[in-house]
Amino acid sequence: MAAVDWEDLDDWDALFGPLKRNRPEQRLFNLVLALLSSERGLTKQEVFERVDGYDVSPADGETRKQRIAALERQFERDKVKLRDIGVPLEVIDSPADPGNNQLLRYRVSKRDLQVPKGLEFSDRELTLLRLAALSWRRGSLDTVSRRATVKVEALRAPDAALHGHVVPRFGLTEPAAPALLAAIDAGEAVRFGYRIIDRSTPLARHVAPLAIHRFEGRWHLLAFDLERNAPRVFLLSRITDAVRSTKKPYARELRDLVPAQIADLESFQRVQRAEVAAKTGTYAASQLRMRGSAELAADGQYERFAFGTIDYAELALELAAFGTDVMILAPDSLRERVAEALSQLAELHAGEVTTTLGGSSQQQRSAVARRAPLAMEDAVLLLLALVPFLRESGPVSLTELSERFEVEESRLFDLIRFLGTAGIPGESLAYQHDDLFDIDWDALRDGTVSLSHTVAIDDAPRLSGVELSSLLLGLEALVPVLPAADQQLAHSLRDKLAVVGSADGNAAISAADVPTDPRIGELAHAIEQREAVAFRYVSRTGESSERIVDPFVLLEVDDAWYLRGWCRERSGERMFLVAGIADLHPAGPVDETHLMSHEREVAASDTVVAKLPERLLSRIDGFTPTVIERLATGEVRVQLVSWHAETAVRLVQRALGEIEVELPVVARSAVHEWAAQAARRHSEWEPASAPQFD
């Protein structure tokens, strides 16, 4: 069951029936309790004897030696799971017999596991921390975000006023990111395949991963190549296969190279230049203006931009998405790359494809928007967070806990029941009353959770290095949408977070500064104050129109901000690129009926069907995609609402060359014609046709 219906529940005996024991998360939680409560630590043999869930009795046909070997493998896996959620295991060597693995003692220090005593956050600070964690949702770091959110919730964060309405989102969709960040956190070397432009086969790389850094809107791995004995930078999107940890630690001193690597990127950007002209008043011009000052052409129809880049190949894809709204003035090789990318896109969309829409029963919401099942280690983290939360908050309804910690009510109910029977066995392997958690069982029957006794756990768990880095970057991204007082508060939180987390040395994840757009703050204010906004809108295709919009949501994906709201001129929900908004001003109170009806029926004739790599789902989340088929190639087929004729073109511009529009034919043809026309424009360009600048 997805939820417990407390109003209409007759069979209480069934609900409170025998508790299923020896589930993996129960063993893992019992292990944490045992290691927390032991001052001298426990050997593996003592763990197997004392911790419920490690069954030392051999199964049929199994010798005791085989059973112990199996338990030791299980213990090693459990240690990895605990490390993943930030539980620090301290290993103590035997003074009498150093190096003897069987005599090693394991312990979890409260000082290293929990937030330092006396550290307090205001309600508004906790609200900002929650929003910072939410900025990583719907990407490859969704797990990191959820774990950071659980730990922030354990500090009793209040509901965020902007929750679900104004949230920056980082476009870190590359599947390699989680494994790389885990290796950075553990300080372990990795291996992966890396695609080089103009090479047919990927190259094998063996590196020490030092940090992940966003530069020019793209994510890079800063690393030390262990075979070439030199620092290297890798674009995450070009990592071709699964990142494999070697389990071998690298020297932590290598992380001192990170500032110099970032400085080298900035230096290279100043040297490798590009010169582009964009039509005045277009989306292309507004985006390129973020890179620096513009020079107006003599006729006023074009603006010229000169800027640096670290990667001509990636810049070509970015500029190709602007179609005919740009001219590449220099270098010639960049123009040739742009023309080639557009030609390939046109060829991809030549002709029709045979694709049928899946029935509604086969459809499923995009993977980036579904609530993932609670993994074993995440269930343990949830229990570690629930204890301090309930200690401080007192009785809380199960429904509120379910919503706050984002877990299904029935799953949460099972965990609460287990918590009421968990504890720490004494030396005699027997439980005394004071060794056990206790809950108010009568209150639980009424749907209320109340802890009457706790053991071992005193405070919220600390943030891991990766979680801390993600929160710091999330706070930076929040600043443009916050009022002045909260902006100052967000900056001061950085110092306070240093004591909450366990990061040492440089941040595991960082980003270069992104220019602040004043329209973001204005739109955020309008959403909070429930005000309509009026503006002139220039679409990606250059169409200009006047709009009055009741704003719903303001979100950021891949360094681009989007406003979703009810457009009064079009009598429907629309998505607007903030970069295309001009002459923004208030337009009176919102129409409340529009805010109450976000969802609308989608007829088959109003939909677009497209195929793309599954890793790009979060990048097109602004189009509210529905996954209708998963393909063996690692791609997915999605269906999305076509708000107007240019939707298909805007869709492929999100990841040029990687998204193919299949249906309807008119949408596929629109992409083909747009790409072919733009390719001809860049291929046939002559210097004499360039706009004249004074």
Summary of the structure (lengths in Angstrom):
residues: 694
radius of gyration: 27.8
end to end distance: 70.5
largest distance: 91.4
contacts: 2181
relative contact order: 0.12
helix: 42%
strand: 23%
